[in-house]
């Protein structure tokens, strides 16, 4: 996680708890209420007064996990893998009308051990390598693509394979760029690296797991940080992700496990910009503590957020 900034598994324990909570209030750079720094007041909730979809909510759900693969993330990757079975089981129980699930993992930088031709940031992981990884070609998948299907028999073991991406990644975590490129329509088109993963007619649920903020503080106010961070602002990230989903903010859920306080148990950076990004999804955003010893409680508490978003799903125009 430490960076010199230039000047220019498979079981869930949902009785366990994790520090989580709905978006707070306060200036994203000066700190928010309740001793939690970096909480952004900006909230965009999509179409005002939108009603649940005419056809009993969402039928398709795409689950994207953005996993920090920098040097300090070994324990957090293991926590994610351990909590995944209970999370998926909870989603299937609550979203009774959903018929199809896609599950994919991306890292927070270019992943050079991935399948040749699909090593750039935002490409779904099918092959892992490096320190702390499963060091395995986790494919083929039942979908025939680079993503998992929620109903395939080997879902849990396959997810455990792709989600343990290791700790040999760049300490310049580009979280926003990873999730934006992963869901970009061009990157999900036929023949592209993520072909078929992010669907126009799905509810998109993004889960971020990182112990850093996206852009180094030295870049604040500059808009772009060159080769550092994703560049841009939380508002721009929000707008681009919503555009990737056909302009319907209600069809996106963002769950973020990150640093929320200066005094934390795993040395996580307070992720002011990523908190601001998450808060901009309003009722569809949810924050948790990346340092929690278990993520079971976080996912348990996030399930109603996903359920409500599914009920409010709006078919693309």
C-alpha positions as CSV (number, residue, x, y, z in Angstrom):
1,X,0.0,0.0,0.0
2,X,2.9,2.4,0.8
3,X,3.6,4.7,-2.1
4,X,6.1,7.6,-2.7
5,X,3.9,10.3,-4.2
6,X,5.8,12.5,-6.8
7,X,5.6,16.2,-6.3
8,X,4.5,17.3,-10.0
9,X,-13.4,-20.2,1.4
10,X,-15.7,-20.7,1.1
11,X,-18.2,-20.3,3.9
12,X,-20.2,-17.3,5.1
13,X,-20.8,-16.3,8.7
14,X,-23.4,-13.6,8.4
15,X,-23.8,-13.5,12.2
16,X,-20.4,-11.8,12.2
17,X,-20.3,-8.1,12.1
18,X,-18.3,-5.5,10.0
19,X,-18.2,-1.8,10.4
20,X,-20.5,-0.6,7.6
21,X,-23.0,2.1,7.0
22,X,-24.9,4.2,4.6
23,X,-23.3,7.3,3.1
24,X,-22.7,10.1,5.6
25,X,-22.4,13.8,5.2
26,X,-19.6,16.4,5.1
27,X,-16.9,17.8,2.9
28,X,-15.0,15.0,1.0
29,X,-11.6,16.7,1.7
30,X,-12.2,18.1,5.1
31,X,-13.9,15.2,6.8
32,X,-17.5,14.1,7.6
33,X,-19.6,13.5,10.6
34,X,-19.2,10.7,13.2
35,X,-15.4,10.8,13.1
36,X,-15.3,9.5,9.5
37,X,-13.2,11.5,7.1
38,X,-13.8,12.1,3.5
39,X,-17.5,11.7,3.2
40,X,-18.9,13.6,0.3
41,X,-22.3,15.3,0.5
42,X,-23.0,15.0,-3.2
43,X,-25.8,12.5,-3.9
44,X,-27.4,11.6,-7.1
45,X,-30.1,9.0,-6.8
46,X,-31.3,8.7,-10.4
47,X,-34.8,9.5,-11.6
48,X,-36.7,11.1,-8.9
49,X,-39.7,9.2,-7.7
50,X,-38.9,6.2,-9.9
51,X,-41.2,3.3,-9.4
52,X,-40.3,-0.4,-9.5
53,X,-39.9,-1.9,-12.9
54,X,-43.1,-2.9,-14.6
55,X,-42.0,-6.6,-14.8
56,X,-41.3,-7.4,-11.2
57,X,-37.9,-5.8,-11.1
58,X,-34.5,-7.0,-12.4
59,X,-34.2,-10.3,-14.3
60,X,-30.4,-10.1,-14.8
61,X,-27.7,-9.2,-12.3
62,X,-24.1,-8.5,-13.1
63,X,-21.7,-8.7,-10.1
64,X,-18.3,-6.9,-10.7
65,X,-15.6,-7.2,-8.0
66,X,-12.8,-4.6,-8.2
67,X,-10.0,-6.1,-6.2
68,X,-6.9,-4.2,-5.1
69,X,-3.9,-6.3,-5.9
70,X,-1.2,-4.2,-4.3
71,X,1.2,-5.4,-1.7
72,X,-0.9,-4.9,1.4
73,X,-4.1,-6.7,0.3
74,X,-3.5,-10.4,1.0
75,X,-5.8,-10.6,4.0
76,X,-8.5,-8.6,2.4
77,X,-8.6,-10.9,-0.7
78,X,-9.0,-13.9,1.7
79,X,-11.8,-12.1,3.5
80,X,-13.6,-11.4,0.3
81,X,-13.3,-15.0,-0.8
82,X,-14.5,-16.3,2.5
83,X,-17.6,-14.0,2.5
84,X,-18.5,-14.6,-1.2
85,X,-20.6,-17.8,-0.8
86,X,-22.9,-16.2,1.8
87,X,-23.2,-13.0,-0.3
88,X,-24.3,-14.9,-3.4
89,X,-26.7,-17.1,-1.5
90,X,-28.2,-14.0,0.1
91,X,-28.7,-12.3,-3.3
92,X,-30.3,-15.3,-4.8
93,X,-32.7,-15.6,-1.8
94,X,-33.7,-12.0,-1.9
95,X,-33.9,-11.5,-5.7
96,X,-36.3,-14.3,-6.3
97,X,-37.3,-13.1,-9.8
98,X,-33.8,-12.7,-11.1
99,X,-33.0,-15.4,-13.6
100,X,-29.4,-14.8,-14.6
101,X,-26.2,-13.8,-12.8
102,X,-22.8,-12.8,-14.2
103,X,-19.8,-12.7,-11.9
104,X,-16.5,-11.1,-12.8
105,X,-13.3,-9.8,-11.2
106,X,-10.9,-7.1,-12.2
107,X,-7.7,-5.8,-10.6
108,X,-6.8,-2.1,-9.9
109,X,-4.0,-2.0,-12.6
110,X,-2.9,-3.8,-15.7
111,X,-2.7,-7.5,-14.9
112,X,0.1,-8.8,-17.0
113,X,-0.4,-12.5,-16.1
114,X,-3.9,-12.5,-17.5
115,X,-4.7,-14.2,-20.8
116,X,-2.6,-12.6,-23.6
117,X,-4.5,-9.8,-25.3
118,X,-6.5,-9.1,-22.2
119,X,-4.0,-7.8,-19.7
120,X,-5.1,-4.1,-19.7
121,X,-6.9,-2.6,-16.7
122,X,-10.6,-3.5,-16.7
123,X,-10.2,-6.9,-18.3
124,X,-11.8,-9.7,-16.4
125,X,-9.4,-12.0,-14.7
126,X,-9.2,-15.6,-15.9
127,X,-5.6,-16.4,-15.0
128,X,-3.7,-15.4,-11.9
129,X,0.0,-15.1,-11.1
130,X,2.5,-13.6,-8.8
131,X,3.1,-13.4,-5.1
132,X,0.0,-14.4,-3.0
133,X,-2.1,-15.4,-6.0
134,X,-3.6,-18.8,-6.8
135,X,-1.1,-18.8,-9.8
136,X,-3.6,-20.7,-11.9
137,X,-5.5,-20.6,-15.1
138,X,-9.0,-20.6,-13.6
139,X,-10.8,-21.0,-16.9
140,X,-12.7,-22.4,-18.8
141,X,-15.9,-21.1,-17.3
142,X,-19.4,-22.6,-18.0
143,X,-20.4,-19.4,-19.8
144,X,-17.8,-19.9,-22.5
145,X,-16.7,-16.3,-21.7
146,X,-14.3,-14.6,-19.3
147,X,-16.9,-14.4,-16.5
148,X,-18.7,-16.8,-14.2
149,X,-22.4,-17.7,-14.3
150,X,-24.2,-17.5,-10.9
151,X,-25.7,-21.0,-11.4
152,X,-22.6,-22.9,-12.6
153,X,-21.6,-25.9,-10.3
154,X,-18.1,-24.7,-9.7
155,X,-19.0,-21.0,-9.0
156,X,-17.5,-20.9,-5.5
157,X,-14.2,-22.6,-6.3
158,X,-13.9,-20.6,-9.6
159,X,-14.5,-17.4,-7.8
160,X,-11.9,-18.3,-5.1
161,X,-9.4,-18.9,-8.0
162,X,-9.9,-15.6,-9.8
163,X,-10.4,-13.4,-6.7
164,X,-7.0,-14.3,-5.2
165,X,-5.2,-12.1,-7.6
166,X,-2.1,-11.7,-5.5
167,X,-0.2,-8.8,-4.1
168,X,2.3,-8.1,-6.9
169,X,0.3,-5.2,-8.4
170,X,1.1,-1.5,-8.8
171,X,0.8,0.6,-5.6
172,X,-0.9,3.2,-7.8
173,X,-4.4,1.8,-7.5
174,X,-6.7,2.9,-10.4
175,X,-9.9,1.7,-8.9
176,X,-12.3,4.0,-10.9
177,X,-10.6,3.2,-14.2
178,X,-10.8,-0.5,-13.6
179,X,-14.5,-0.5,-13.0
180,X,-15.3,2.0,-15.7
181,X,-13.3,0.1,-18.4
182,X,-14.7,-3.2,-17.2
183,X,-18.3,-2.0,-17.9
184,X,-17.6,0.1,-21.0
185,X,-19.9,-1.1,-23.8
186,X,-17.1,-1.4,-26.3
187,X,-15.2,-3.7,-23.9
188,X,-18.3,-5.9,-23.5
189,X,-19.0,-6.2,-27.2
190,X,-18.6,-9.4,-29.3
191,X,-14.9,-10.2,-29.6
192,X,-13.8,-7.9,-26.8
193,X,-12.1,-9.1,-23.6
194,X,-15.3,-8.8,-21.5
195,X,-17.7,-9.9,-24.2
196,X,-21.1,-10.5,-22.8
197,X,-20.4,-9.7,-19.2
198,X,-22.0,-6.3,-18.6
199,X,-25.4,-6.4,-20.1
200,X,-27.6,-3.4,-21.0
201,X,-30.6,-5.1,-19.4
202,X,-29.0,-6.0,-16.1
203,X,-28.7,-4.6,-12.6
204,X,-25.0,-3.8,-12.1
205,X,-23.6,-4.4,-8.6
206,X,-20.0,-3.2,-8.2
207,X,-18.0,-4.2,-5.1
208,X,-14.8,-2.3,-4.5
209,X,-12.2,-3.8,-2.1
210,X,-9.2,-1.5,-1.6
211,X,-7.1,0.0,1.2
212,X,-6.1,3.1,-0.8
213,X,-7.8,6.0,-2.3
214,X,-7.8,6.3,-6.1
215,X,-5.8,9.5,-6.8
216,X,-2.8,10.7,-4.7
217,X,-3.6,13.8,-2.7
218,X,-0.9,15.7,-4.6
219,X,-3.3,15.7,-7.6
220,X,-6.2,17.3,-5.8
221,X,-7.8,20.0,-7.9
222,X,-5.8,19.2,-11.0
223,X,-8.4,17.1,-12.7
224,X,-5.9,14.6,-14.1
225,X,-2.9,13.1,-12.5
226,X,-1.1,11.9,-15.6
227,X,0.1,8.4,-15.0
228,X,-1.1,8.4,-11.4
229,X,-4.6,7.4,-10.4
230,X,-7.6,7.3,-12.6
231,X,-7.7,11.0,-13.1
232,X,-11.0,12.9,-13.1
233,X,-13.3,13.4,-10.2
234,X,-15.9,11.3,-8.3
235,X,-18.6,13.1,-10.2
236,X,-17.0,12.3,-13.5
237,X,-16.6,8.7,-12.5
238,X,-20.2,8.5,-11.5
239,X,-21.4,10.0,-14.8
240,X,-19.2,7.7,-16.9
241,X,-20.4,4.6,-15.0
242,X,-24.1,5.7,-15.4
243,X,-23.5,6.3,-19.1
244,X,-22.1,2.8,-19.4
245,X,-25.4,1.6,-18.0
246,X,-27.5,3.5,-20.6
247,X,-27.9,6.6,-18.5
248,X,-30.0,5.0,-15.7
249,X,-28.4,5.6,-12.3
250,X,-31.0,3.4,-10.6
251,X,-29.6,0.4,-12.3
252,X,-26.2,0.7,-10.6
253,X,-25.3,-0.4,-7.0
254,X,-21.9,0.5,-5.6
255,X,-20.6,-1.3,-2.5
256,X,-17.3,-0.1,-1.2
257,X,-15.0,-1.8,1.3
258,X,-12.3,0.8,2.0
259,X,-10.6,3.0,4.6
260,X,-13.0,5.3,6.4
261,X,-11.0,6.5,9.4
262,X,-7.5,7.6,10.0
263,X,-7.1,5.3,13.0
264,X,-7.7,1.8,11.6
265,X,-6.4,-1.6,12.2
266,X,-4.8,-2.4,8.8
267,X,-3.1,0.9,7.8
268,X,-5.7,1.7,5.2
269,X,-5.7,5.2,3.6
270,X,-8.9,7.2,4.1
271,X,-10.5,6.9,0.6
272,X,-12.1,10.3,0.3
273,X,-12.6,10.3,-3.4
274,X,-13.9,6.7,-3.5
275,X,-16.3,7.5,-0.6
276,X,-17.5,10.5,-2.6
277,X,-18.0,8.4,-5.6
278,X,-20.0,5.8,-3.7
279,X,-22.2,8.4,-2.0
280,X,-23.2,9.9,-5.4
281,X,-25.3,6.7,-5.9
282,X,-27.4,7.7,-2.9
283,X,-29.6,4.9,-1.8
284,X,-27.7,2.6,-4.1
285,X,-24.4,3.2,-2.4
286,X,-23.0,1.4,0.7
287,X,-19.8,1.8,2.6
288,X,-17.9,-0.7,4.7
289,X,-14.6,-1.1,6.5
290,X,-11.9,-2.8,4.5
291,X,-10.0,-3.6,7.7
292,X,-12.9,-5.6,9.2
293,X,-11.8,-9.2,10.1
294,X,-14.8,-10.6,8.2
295,X,-16.9,-9.1,5.4
296,X,-19.9,-11.2,6.2
297,X,-21.6,-8.4,8.2
298,X,-21.0,-5.9,5.4
299,X,-22.5,-8.0,2.7
300,X,-25.4,-9.0,5.0
301,X,-26.2,-5.3,5.6
302,X,-25.8,-4.5,1.9
303,X,-28.4,-7.1,0.7
304,X,-31.4,-4.8,1.3
305,X,-29.7,-2.1,-0.8
306,X,-29.4,-4.6,-3.7
307,X,-32.9,-5.9,-3.2
308,X,-34.4,-2.4,-3.3
309,X,-32.4,-1.6,-6.4
310,X,-33.7,-4.7,-8.1
311,X,-37.2,-3.7,-7.3
312,X,-36.6,-0.2,-8.7
313,X,-34.9,-1.5,-11.8
314,X,-35.7,0.4,-14.9
315,X,-35.6,-1.4,-18.3
316,X,-33.4,0.4,-20.8
317,X,-35.1,2.7,-23.3
